[in-house]
Every structure is written in C-alpha cells, then in structure tokens.
C-alpha cells in the first residue's frame, strides 16, 4: 500500500470532495472504547445537509471507512 492510500487527507478528498462552497471539518476524534483504536469523524456541509464519515486507523497505518477487525 502506498503512502497516498494511507493518507487521511486524500481519503477525505476522495469520499467528500471538499470545495470552498462545501467545506469539511473534523467533528470528532479519539479512540474507540472497545479496543482503543483511533478514529476521526469528518463532516462535509452540503446544500442538502451535513454528511459525516468515520475513518478508522488500521495496524498498517492506513485510514479506512470501516473499522479494523478485533485483535485476538
């Protein structure tokens, strides 16, 4: 996996396509209560209303829109 595929910024641009008319902002971040994994919630302000996505940090350093599997 390349560095670009791990970048939270590039994933936000890919999924939410921010512009000056539809800005994005981080609304929440922290660690999950169940297993301490990092997460970030990013919100885009659209004309039809806000859209929010959660991104989760995986063991390989990548950010994805689905949580990693539980550690055994």
PDB file with SEQRES, HELIX, SHEET and CRYST1 records, atoms N, CA, C and O in Angstrom:
SEQRES   1 A   72  UNK UNK UNK UNK UNK UNK UNK UNK UNK UNK UNK UNK UNK          
SEQRES   2 A   72  UNK UNK UNK UNK UNK UNK UNK UNK UNK UNK UNK UNK UNK          
SEQRES   3 A   72  UNK UNK UNK UNK UNK UNK UNK UNK UNK UNK UNK UNK UNK          
SEQRES   4 A   72  UNK UNK UNK UNK UNK UNK UNK UNK UNK UNK UNK UNK UNK          
SEQRES   5 A   72  UNK UNK UNK UNK UNK UNK UNK UNK UNK UNK UNK UNK UNK          
SEQRES   6 A   72  UNK UNK UNK UNK UNK UNK UNK                                  
HELIX    1 AA1 UNK A    3  UNK A    6  1                                   4    
HELIX    2 AA2 UNK A    8  UNK A   16  1                                   9    
SHEET    1 AA1 4 UNK A  24  UNK A  31  0                                        
SHEET    2 AA1 4 UNK A  38  UNK A  46 -1                                        
SHEET    3 AA1 4 UNK A  49  UNK A  57 -1                                        
SHEET    4 AA1 4 UNK A  63  UNK A  64 -1                                        
CRYST1    1.000    1.000    1.000  90.00  90.00  90.00 P 1           1          
ATOM      1  N   UNK A   1       0.840  -1.170   0.000  1.00  0.00           N  
ATOM      2  CA  UNK A   1       0.000   0.000   0.000  1.00  0.00           C  
ATOM      3  C   UNK A   1       0.889   1.238   0.000  1.00  0.00           C  
ATOM      4  O   UNK A   1       1.825   1.330   0.793  1.00  0.00           O  
ATOM      5  N   UNK A   2       0.603   2.181  -0.878  1.00  0.00           N  
ATOM      6  CA  UNK A   2       1.428   3.379  -0.969  1.00  0.00           C  
ATOM      7  C   UNK A   2       1.033   4.386   0.100  1.00  0.00           C  
ATOM      8  O   UNK A   2      -0.014   4.268   0.737  1.00  0.00           O  
ATOM      9  N   UNK A   3       1.894   5.376   0.280  1.00  0.00           N  
ATOM     10  CA  UNK A   3       1.622   6.418   1.267  1.00  0.00           C  
ATOM     11  C   UNK A   3       0.325   7.148   0.948  1.00  0.00           C  
ATOM     12  O   UNK A   3      -0.431   7.485   1.859  1.00  0.00           O  
ATOM     13  N   UNK A   4       0.057   7.395  -0.326  1.00  0.00           N  
ATOM     14  CA  UNK A   4      -1.160   8.097  -0.724  1.00  0.00           C  
ATOM     15  C   UNK A   4      -2.407   7.332  -0.302  1.00  0.00           C  
ATOM     16  O   UNK A   4      -3.414   7.946   0.049  1.00  0.00           O  
ATOM     17  N   UNK A   5      -2.357   6.009  -0.330  1.00  0.00           N  
ATOM     18  CA  UNK A   5      -3.512   5.211   0.053  1.00  0.00           C  
ATOM     19  C   UNK A   5      -3.725   5.204   1.562  1.00  0.00           C  
ATOM     20  O   UNK A   5      -4.786   4.795   2.034  1.00  0.00           O  
ATOM     21  N   UNK A   6      -2.736   5.650   2.320  1.00  0.00           N  
ATOM     22  CA  UNK A   6      -2.830   5.686   3.777  1.00  0.00           C  
ATOM     23  C   UNK A   6      -3.234   7.067   4.294  1.00  0.00           C  
ATOM     24  O   UNK A   6      -3.600   7.201   5.461  1.00  0.00           O  
ATOM     25  N   UNK A   7      -3.174   8.077   3.458  1.00  0.00           N  
ATOM     26  CA  UNK A   7      -3.371   9.451   3.880  1.00  0.00           C  
ATOM     27  C   UNK A   7      -4.837   9.753   4.181  1.00  0.00           C  
ATOM     28  O   UNK A   7      -5.708   9.543   3.337  1.00  0.00           O  
ATOM     29  N   UNK A   8      -5.098  10.241   5.376  1.00  0.00           N  
ATOM     30  CA  UNK A   8      -6.455  10.633   5.738  1.00  0.00           C  
ATOM     31  C   UNK A   8      -6.923  11.797   4.866  1.00  0.00           C  
ATOM     32  O   UNK A   8      -8.079  11.837   4.445  1.00  0.00           O  
ATOM     33  N   UNK A   9      -6.049  12.715   4.604  1.00  0.00           N  
ATOM     34  CA  UNK A   9      -6.405  13.874   3.768  1.00  0.00           C  
ATOM     35  C   UNK A   9      -6.879  13.434   2.384  1.00  0.00           C  
ATOM     36  O   UNK A   9      -7.899  13.925   1.900  1.00  0.00           O  
ATOM     37  N   UNK A  10      -6.165  12.529   1.751  1.00  0.00           N  
ATOM     38  CA  UNK A  10      -6.565  12.077   0.418  1.00  0.00           C  
ATOM     39  C   UNK A  10      -7.868  11.283   0.447  1.00  0.00           C  
ATOM     40  O   UNK A  10      -8.666  11.367  -0.486  1.00  0.00           O  
ATOM     41  N   UNK A  11      -8.084  10.518   1.507  1.00  0.00           N  
ATOM     42  CA  UNK A  11      -9.357   9.801   1.617  1.00  0.00           C  
ATOM     43  C   UNK A  11     -10.527  10.759   1.812  1.00  0.00           C  
ATOM     44  O   UNK A  11     -11.602  10.547   1.251  1.00  0.00           O  
ATOM     45  N   UNK A  12     -10.328  11.803   2.596  1.00  0.00           N  
ATOM     46  CA  UNK A  12     -11.374  12.807   2.780  1.00  0.00           C  
ATOM     47  C   UNK A  12     -11.679  13.471   1.445  1.00  0.00           C  
ATOM     48  O   UNK A  12     -12.846  13.669   1.107  1.00  0.00           O  
ATOM     49  N   UNK A  13     -10.652  13.816   0.689  1.00  0.00           N  
ATOM     50  CA  UNK A  13     -10.859  14.422  -0.630  1.00  0.00           C  
ATOM     51  C   UNK A  13     -11.583  13.466  -1.570  1.00  0.00           C  
ATOM     52  O   UNK A  13     -12.441  13.890  -2.343  1.00  0.00           O  
ATOM     53  N   UNK A  14     -11.244  12.176  -1.510  1.00  0.00           N  
ATOM     54  CA  UNK A  14     -11.865  11.176  -2.374  1.00  0.00           C  
ATOM     55  C   UNK A  14     -13.344  10.991  -2.037  1.00  0.00           C  
ATOM     56  O   UNK A  14     -14.188  10.996  -2.933  1.00  0.00           O  
ATOM     57  N   UNK A  15     -13.661  10.828  -0.760  1.00  0.00           N  
ATOM     58  CA  UNK A  15     -15.020  10.497  -0.346  1.00  0.00           C  
ATOM     59  C   UNK A  15     -15.935  11.713  -0.234  1.00  0.00           C  
ATOM     60  O   UNK A  15     -17.129  11.612  -0.515  1.00  0.00           O  
ATOM     61  N   UNK A  16     -15.391  12.864   0.174  1.00  0.00           N  
ATOM     62  CA  UNK A  16     -16.238  14.024   0.456  1.00  0.00           C  
ATOM     63  C   UNK A  16     -16.054  15.198  -0.511  1.00  0.00           C  
ATOM     64  O   UNK A  16     -16.822  16.159  -0.459  1.00  0.00           O  
ATOM     65  N   UNK A  17     -15.065  15.135  -1.377  1.00  0.00           N  
ATOM     66  CA  UNK A  17     -14.772  16.170  -2.382  1.00  0.00           C  
ATOM     67  C   UNK A  17     -15.015  17.593  -1.882  1.00  0.00           C  
ATOM     68  O   UNK A  17     -15.918  18.275  -2.366  1.00  0.00           O  
ATOM     69  N   UNK A  18     -14.219  18.041  -0.924  1.00  0.00           N  
ATOM     70  CA  UNK A  18     -14.420  19.382  -0.381  1.00  0.00           C  
ATOM     71  C   UNK A  18     -14.105  20.470  -1.411  1.00  0.00           C  
ATOM     72  O   UNK A  18     -13.213  20.321  -2.245  1.00  0.00           O  
ATOM     73  N   UNK A  19     -14.851  21.550  -1.330  1.00  0.00           N  
ATOM     74  CA  UNK A  19     -14.605  22.753  -2.136  1.00  0.00           C  
ATOM     75  C   UNK A  19     -14.813  23.953  -1.218  1.00  0.00           C  
ATOM     76  O   UNK A  19     -15.178  23.794  -0.053  1.00  0.00           O  
ATOM     77  N   UNK A  20     -14.581  25.140  -1.742  1.00  0.00           N  
ATOM     78  CA  UNK A  20     -14.824  26.333  -0.918  1.00  0.00           C  
ATOM     79  C   UNK A  20     -16.309  26.495  -0.614  1.00  0.00           C  
ATOM     80  O   UNK A  20     -16.678  27.078   0.405  1.00  0.00           O  
ATOM     81  N   UNK A  21     -17.164  25.976  -1.502  1.00  0.00           N  
ATOM     82  CA  UNK A  21     -18.613  26.041  -1.284  1.00  0.00           C  
ATOM     83  C   UNK A  21     -19.106  24.929  -0.357  1.00  0.00           C  
ATOM     84  O   UNK A  21     -20.134  25.089   0.300  1.00  0.00           O  
ATOM     85  N   UNK A  22     -18.393  23.815  -0.298  1.00  0.00           N  
ATOM     86  CA  UNK A  22     -18.779  22.682   0.556  1.00  0.00           C  
ATOM     87  C   UNK A  22     -17.575  22.255   1.392  1.00  0.00           C  
ATOM     88  O   UNK A  22     -16.952  21.230   1.115  1.00  0.00           O  
ATOM     89  N   UNK A  23     -17.251  23.047   2.417  1.00  0.00           N  
ATOM     90  CA  UNK A  23     -16.076  22.742   3.243  1.00  0.00           C  
ATOM     91  C   UNK A  23     -16.284  21.498   4.104  1.00  0.00           C  
ATOM     92  O   UNK A  23     -17.411  21.056   4.326  1.00  0.00           O  
ATOM     93  N   UNK A  24     -15.177  20.948   4.579  1.00  0.00           N  
ATOM     94  CA  UNK A  24     -15.224  19.816   5.507  1.00  0.00           C  
ATOM     95  C   UNK A  24     -14.533  20.221   6.802  1.00  0.00           C  
ATOM     96  O   UNK A  24     -13.702  21.129   6.834  1.00  0.00           O  
ATOM     97  N   UNK A  25     -14.904  19.514   7.874  1.00  0.00           N  
ATOM     98  CA  UNK A  25     -14.245  19.771   9.159  1.00  0.00           C  
ATOM     99  C   UNK A  25     -14.257  18.505   9.992  1.00  0.00           C  
ATOM    100  O   UNK A  25     -15.138  17.657   9.848  1.00  0.00           O  
ATOM    101  N   UNK A  26     -13.276  18.390  10.857  1.00  0.00           N  
ATOM    102  CA  UNK A  26     -13.222  17.281  11.801  1.00  0.00           C  
ATOM    103  C   UNK A  26     -14.182  17.624  12.929  1.00  0.00           C  
ATOM    104  O   UNK A  26     -14.063  18.677  13.554  1.00  0.00           O  
ATOM    105  N   UNK A  27     -15.139  16.729  13.189  1.00  0.00           N  
ATOM    106  CA  UNK A  27     -16.122  16.977  14.243  1.00  0.00           C  
ATOM    107  C   UNK A  27     -15.865  16.144  15.490  1.00  0.00           C  
ATOM    108  O   UNK A  27     -16.298  16.515  16.581  1.00  0.00           O  
ATOM    109  N   UNK A  28     -15.165  15.023  15.341  1.00  0.00           N  
ATOM    110  CA  UNK A  28     -14.832  14.151  16.475  1.00  0.00           C  
ATOM    111  C   UNK A  28     -13.559  13.384  16.160  1.00  0.00           C  
ATOM    112  O   UNK A  28     -13.267  13.099  14.999  1.00  0.00           O  
ATOM    113  N   UNK A  29     -12.816  13.058  17.182  1.00  0.00           N  
ATOM    114  CA  UNK A  29     -11.666  12.174  17.033  1.00  0.00           C  
ATOM    115  C   UNK A  29     -11.348  11.580  18.389  1.00  0.00           C  
ATOM    116  O   UNK A  29     -11.744  12.113  19.426  1.00  0.00           O  
ATOM    117  N   UNK A  30     -10.643  10.495  18.372  1.00  0.00           N  
ATOM    118  CA  UNK A  30     -10.275   9.861  19.634  1.00  0.00           C  
ATOM    119  C   UNK A  30      -9.970   8.388  19.436  1.00  0.00           C  
ATOM    120  O   UNK A  30      -9.507   7.960  18.379  1.00  0.00           O  
ATOM    121  N   UNK A  31     -10.244   7.629  20.484  1.00  0.00           N  
ATOM    122  CA  UNK A  31     -10.028   6.183  20.460  1.00  0.00           C  
ATOM    123  C   UNK A  31     -11.339   5.490  20.814  1.00  0.00           C  
ATOM    124  O   UNK A  31     -12.115   5.983  21.633  1.00  0.00           O  
ATOM    125  N   UNK A  32     -11.572   4.340  20.186  1.00  0.00           N  
ATOM    126  CA  UNK A  32     -12.777   3.586  20.488  1.00  0.00           C  
ATOM    127  C   UNK A  32     -12.695   3.040  21.912  1.00  0.00           C  
ATOM    128  O   UNK A  32     -11.611   2.726  22.406  1.00  0.00           O  
ATOM    129  N   UNK A  33     -13.836   2.931  22.556  1.00  0.00           N  
ATOM    130  CA  UNK A  33     -13.888   2.433  23.927  1.00  0.00           C  
ATOM    131  C   UNK A  33     -13.584   0.934  23.990  1.00  0.00           C  
ATOM    132  O   UNK A  33     -12.990   0.451  24.954  1.00  0.00           O  
ATOM    133  N   UNK A  34     -13.998   0.209  22.952  1.00  0.00           N  
ATOM    134  CA  UNK A  34     -13.861  -1.249  22.990  1.00  0.00           C  
ATOM    135  C   UNK A  34     -12.422  -1.732  22.848  1.00  0.00           C  
ATOM    136  O   UNK A  34     -12.006  -2.655  23.548  1.00  0.00           O  
ATOM    137  N   UNK A  35     -11.653  -1.109  21.937  1.00  0.00           N  
ATOM    138  CA  UNK A  35     -10.299  -1.630  21.724  1.00  0.00           C  
ATOM    139  C   UNK A  35      -9.224  -0.541  21.579  1.00  0.00           C  
ATOM    140  O   UNK A  35      -8.078  -0.852  21.256  1.00  0.00           O  
ATOM    141  N   UNK A  36      -9.573   0.702  21.810  1.00  0.00           N  
ATOM    142  CA  UNK A  36      -8.588   1.779  21.808  1.00  0.00           C  
ATOM    143  C   UNK A  36      -8.053   2.174  20.450  1.00  0.00           C  
ATOM    144  O   UNK A  36      -7.008   2.819  20.362  1.00  0.00           O  
ATOM    145  N   UNK A  37      -8.746   1.803  19.395  1.00  0.00           N  
ATOM    146  CA  UNK A  37      -8.280   2.174  18.052  1.00  0.00           C  
ATOM    147  C   UNK A  37      -8.677   3.614  17.734  1.00  0.00           C  
ATOM    148  O   UNK A  37      -9.727   4.099  18.156  1.00  0.00           O  
ATOM    149  N   UNK A  38      -7.811   4.278  16.982  1.00  0.00           N  
ATOM    150  CA  UNK A  38      -8.057   5.681  16.631  1.00  0.00           C  
ATOM    151  C   UNK A  38      -9.162   5.800  15.586  1.00  0.00           C  
ATOM    152  O   UNK A  38      -9.319   4.947  14.713  1.00  0.00           O  
ATOM    153  N   UNK A  39      -9.920   6.888  15.707  1.00  0.00           N  
ATOM    154  CA  UNK A  39     -10.940   7.204  14.708  1.00  0.00           C  
ATOM    155  C   UNK A  39     -11.032   8.718  14.540  1.00  0.00           C  
ATOM    156  O   UNK A  39     -10.639   9.478  15.426  1.00  0.00           O  
ATOM    157  N   UNK A  40     -11.551   9.141  13.400  1.00  0.00           N  
ATOM    158  CA  UNK A  40     -11.795  10.550  13.108  1.00  0.00           C  
ATOM    159  C   UNK A  40     -13.132  10.635  12.393  1.00  0.00           C  
ATOM    160  O   UNK A  40     -13.390   9.861  11.471  1.00  0.00           O  
ATOM    161  N   UNK A  41     -13.985  11.564  12.803  1.00  0.00           N  
ATOM    162  CA  UNK A  41     -15.239  11.825  12.102  1.00  0.00           C  
ATOM    163  C   UNK A  41     -15.083  13.138  11.358  1.00  0.00           C  
ATOM    164  O   UNK A  41     -14.742  14.160  11.955  1.00  0.00           O  
ATOM    165  N   UNK A  42     -15.332  13.113  10.062  1.00  0.00           N  
ATOM    166  CA  UNK A  42     -15.201  14.292   9.212  1.00  0.00           C  
ATOM    167  C   UNK A  42     -16.572  14.607   8.632  1.00  0.00           C  
ATOM    168  O   UNK A  42     -17.271  13.714   8.154  1.00  0.00           O  
ATOM    169  N   UNK A  43     -16.952  15.877   8.674  1.00  0.00           N  
ATOM    170  CA  UNK A  43     -18.269  16.290   8.199  1.00  0.00           C  
ATOM    171  C   UNK A  43     -18.126  17.263   7.046  1.00  0.00           C  
ATOM    172  O   UNK A  43     -17.319  18.191   7.097  1.00  0.00           O  
ATOM    173  N   UNK A  44     -18.918  17.044   6.001  1.00  0.00           N  
ATOM    174  CA  UNK A  44     -18.992  17.962   4.866  1.00  0.00           C  
ATOM    175  C   UNK A  44     -20.330  18.685   4.945  1.00  0.00           C  
ATOM    176  O   UNK A  44     -21.368  18.063   5.173  1.00  0.00           O  
ATOM    177  N   UNK A  45     -20.301  19.993   4.757  1.00  0.00           N  
ATOM    178  CA  UNK A  45     -21.528  20.784   4.785  1.00  0.00           C  
ATOM    179  C   UNK A  45     -22.037  20.940   3.356  1.00  0.00           C  
ATOM    180  O   UNK A  45     -21.502  21.730   2.578  1.00  0.00           O  
ATOM    181  N   UNK A  46     -23.060  20.193   3.025  1.00  0.00           N  
ATOM    182  CA  UNK A  46     -23.658  20.186   1.685  1.00  0.00           C  
ATOM    183  C   UNK A  46     -24.911  21.052   1.682  1.00  0.00           C  
ATOM    184  O   UNK A  46     -25.506  21.283   2.734  1.00  0.00           O  
ATOM    185  N   UNK A  47     -25.319  21.536   0.503  1.00  0.00           N  
ATOM    186  CA  UNK A  47     -26.572  22.314   0.427  1.00  0.00           C  
ATOM    187  C   UNK A  47     -27.782  21.535   0.949  1.00  0.00           C  
ATOM    188  O   UNK A  47     -28.694  22.127   1.526  1.00  0.00           O  
ATOM    189  N   UNK A  48     -27.797  20.222   0.753  1.00  0.00           N  
ATOM    190  CA  UNK A  48     -28.928  19.406   1.215  1.00  0.00           C  
ATOM    191  C   UNK A  48     -28.793  18.975   2.682  1.00  0.00           C  
ATOM    192  O   UNK A  48     -29.694  18.334   3.224  1.00  0.00           O  
ATOM    193  N   UNK A  49     -27.693  19.319   3.311  1.00  0.00           N  
ATOM    194  CA  UNK A  49     -27.477  18.991   4.712  1.00  0.00           C  
ATOM    195  C   UNK A  49     -26.106  18.401   4.946  1.00  0.00           C  
ATOM    196  O   UNK A  49     -25.398  18.077   3.992  1.00  0.00           O  
ATOM    197  N   UNK A  50     -25.716  18.256   6.216  1.00  0.00           N  
ATOM    198  CA  UNK A  50     -24.380  17.726   6.529  1.00  0.00           C  
ATOM    199  C   UNK A  50     -24.261  16.231   6.221  1.00  0.00           C  
ATOM    200  O   UNK A  50     -25.221  15.472   6.355  1.00  0.00           O  
ATOM    201  N   UNK A  51     -23.064  15.835   5.808  1.00  0.00           N  
ATOM    202  CA  UNK A  51     -22.725  14.431   5.560  1.00  0.00           C  
ATOM    203  C   UNK A  51     -21.483  14.134   6.390  1.00  0.00           C  
ATOM    204  O   UNK A  51     -20.494  14.863   6.319  1.00  0.00           O  
ATOM    205  N   UNK A  52     -21.535  13.062   7.179  1.00  0.00           N  
ATOM    206  CA  UNK A  52     -20.400  12.727   8.048  1.00  0.00           C  
ATOM    207  C   UNK A  52     -19.913  11.313   7.758  1.00  0.00           C  
ATOM    208  O   UNK A  52     -20.709  10.408   7.503  1.00  0.00           O  
ATOM    209  N   UNK A  53     -18.600  11.136   7.800  1.00  0.00           N  
ATOM    210  CA  UNK A  53     -17.976   9.823   7.646  1.00  0.00           C  
ATOM    211  C   UNK A  53     -16.988   9.614   8.789  1.00  0.00           C  
ATOM    212  O   UNK A  53     -16.289  10.536   9.210  1.00  0.00           O  
ATOM    213  N   UNK A  54     -16.951   8.387   9.274  1.00  0.00           N  
ATOM    214  CA  UNK A  54     -15.940   7.995  10.249  1.00  0.00           C  
ATOM    215  C   UNK A  54     -14.817   7.278   9.516  1.00  0.00           C  
ATOM    216  O   UNK A  54     -15.072   6.445   8.645  1.00  0.00           O  
ATOM    217  N   UNK A  55     -13.577   7.599   9.864  1.00  0.00           N  
ATOM    218  CA  UNK A  55     -12.399   6.928   9.340  1.00  0.00           C  
ATOM    219  C   UNK A  55     -11.696   6.266  10.517  1.00  0.00           C  
ATOM    220  O   UNK A  55     -11.591   6.847  11.597  1.00  0.00           O  
ATOM    221  N   UNK A  56     -11.219   5.049  10.299  1.00  0.00           N  
ATOM    222  CA  UNK A  56     -10.578   4.261  11.350  1.00  0.00           C  
ATOM    223  C   UNK A  56      -9.143   3.950  10.963  1.00  0.00           C  
ATOM    224  O   UNK A  56      -8.857   3.623   9.812  1.00  0.00           O  
ATOM    225  N   UNK A  57      -8.243   4.055  11.934  1.00  0.00           N  
ATOM    226  CA  UNK A  57      -6.824   3.768  11.715  1.00  0.00           C  
ATOM    227  C   UNK A  57      -6.589   2.264  11.862  1.00  0.00           C  
ATOM    228  O   UNK A  57      -7.012   1.654  12.844  1.00  0.00           O  
ATOM    229  N   UNK A  58      -5.912   1.675  10.878  1.00  0.00           N  
ATOM    230  CA  UNK A  58      -5.613   0.244  10.898  1.00  0.00           C  
ATOM    231  C   UNK A  58      -4.160   0.015  11.302  1.00  0.00           C  
ATOM    232  O   UNK A  58      -3.360   0.950  11.312  1.00  0.00           O  
ATOM    233  N   UNK A  59      -3.821  -1.231  11.636  1.00  0.00           N  
ATOM    234  CA  UNK A  59      -2.474  -1.568  12.117  1.00  0.00           C  
ATOM    235  C   UNK A  59      -1.370  -1.226  11.122  1.00  0.00           C  
ATOM    236  O   UNK A  59      -0.243  -0.941  11.525  1.00  0.00           O  
ATOM    237  N   UNK A  60      -1.685  -1.253   9.819  1.00  0.00           N  
ATOM    238  CA  UNK A  60      -0.672  -0.937   8.815  1.00  0.00           C  
ATOM    239  C   UNK A  60      -0.491   0.560   8.612  1.00  0.00           C  
ATOM    240  O   UNK A  60       0.275   0.979   7.744  1.00  0.00           O  
ATOM    241  N   UNK A  61      -1.191   1.374   9.408  1.00  0.00           N  
ATOM    242  CA  UNK A  61      -1.064   2.827   9.323  1.00  0.00           C  
ATOM    243  C   UNK A  61      -2.065   3.474   8.394  1.00  0.00           C  
ATOM    244  O   UNK A  61      -2.111   4.701   8.303  1.00  0.00           O  
ATOM    245  N   UNK A  62      -2.868   2.689   7.703  1.00  0.00           N  
ATOM    246  CA  UNK A  62      -3.833   3.251   6.766  1.00  0.00           C  
ATOM    247  C   UNK A  62      -5.112   3.676   7.480  1.00  0.00           C  
ATOM    248  O   UNK A  62      -5.428   3.190   8.565  1.00  0.00           O  
ATOM    249  N   UNK A  63      -5.834   4.588   6.850  1.00  0.00           N  
ATOM    250  CA  UNK A  63      -7.148   5.022   7.316  1.00  0.00           C  
ATOM    251  C   UNK A  63      -8.173   4.444   6.360  1.00  0.00           C  
ATOM    252  O   UNK A  63      -7.984   4.472   5.144  1.00  0.00           O  
ATOM    253  N   UNK A  64      -9.266   3.916   6.914  1.00  0.00           N  
ATOM    254  CA  UNK A  64     -10.322   3.335   6.084  1.00  0.00           C  
ATOM    255  C   UNK A  64     -11.675   3.685   6.674  1.00  0.00           C  
ATOM    256  O   UNK A  64     -11.778   4.076   7.837  1.00  0.00           O  
ATOM    257  N   UNK A  65     -12.726   3.540   5.850  1.00  0.00           N  
ATOM    258  CA  UNK A  65     -14.065   3.894   6.310  1.00  0.00           C  
ATOM    259  C   UNK A  65     -14.753   2.731   7.040  1.00  0.00           C  
ATOM    260  O   UNK A  65     -15.916   2.841   7.427  1.00  0.00           O  
ATOM    261  N   UNK A  66     -14.041   1.634   7.224  1.00  0.00           N  
ATOM    262  CA  UNK A  66     -14.579   0.533   8.015  1.00  0.00           C  
ATOM    263  C   UNK A  66     -13.586   0.238   9.132  1.00  0.00           C  
ATOM    264  O   UNK A  66     -12.377   0.374   8.948  1.00  0.00           O  
ATOM    265  N   UNK A  67     -14.107  -0.171  10.302  1.00  0.00           N  
ATOM    266  CA  UNK A  67     -13.199  -0.438  11.424  1.00  0.00           C  
ATOM    267  C   UNK A  67     -12.374  -1.697  11.199  1.00  0.00           C  
ATOM    268  O   UNK A  67     -12.819  -2.612  10.507  1.00  0.00           O  
ATOM    269  N   UNK A  68     -11.186  -1.752  11.772  1.00  0.00           N  
ATOM    270  CA  UNK A  68     -10.358  -2.965  11.666  1.00  0.00           C  
ATOM    271  C   UNK A  68     -10.990  -4.097  12.446  1.00  0.00           C  
ATOM    272  O   UNK A  68     -11.792  -3.886  13.356  1.00  0.00           O  
ATOM    273  N   UNK A  69     -10.606  -5.309  12.064  1.00  0.00           N  
ATOM    274  CA  UNK A  69     -11.072  -6.492  12.791  1.00  0.00           C  
ATOM    275  C   UNK A  69     -10.507  -6.445  14.212  1.00  0.00           C  
ATOM    276  O   UNK A  69      -9.453  -5.859  14.461  1.00  0.00           O  
ATOM    277  N   UNK A  70     -11.220  -7.063  15.114  1.00  0.00           N  
ATOM    278  CA  UNK A  70     -10.771  -7.122  16.509  1.00  0.00           C  
ATOM    279  C   UNK A  70      -9.481  -7.901  16.624  1.00  0.00           C  
ATOM    280  O   UNK A  70      -9.263  -8.884  15.917  1.00  0.00           O  
ATOM    281  N   UNK A  71      -8.631  -7.448  17.528  1.00  0.00           N  
ATOM    282  CA  UNK A  71      -7.389  -8.165  17.798  1.00  0.00           C  
ATOM    283  C   UNK A  71      -7.708  -9.394  18.614  1.00  0.00           C  
ATOM    284  O   UNK A  71      -8.569  -9.351  19.493  1.00  0.00           O  
ATOM    285  N   UNK A  72      -7.021 -10.495  18.334  1.00  0.00           N  
ATOM    286  CA  UNK A  72      -7.273 -11.739  19.089  1.00  0.00           C  
ATOM    287  C   UNK A  72      -6.386 -11.803  20.317  1.00  0.00           C  
ATOM    288  O   UNK A  72      -6.452 -12.770  21.076  1.00  0.00           O  
TER     289      UNK A  72                                                      
END                                                                             
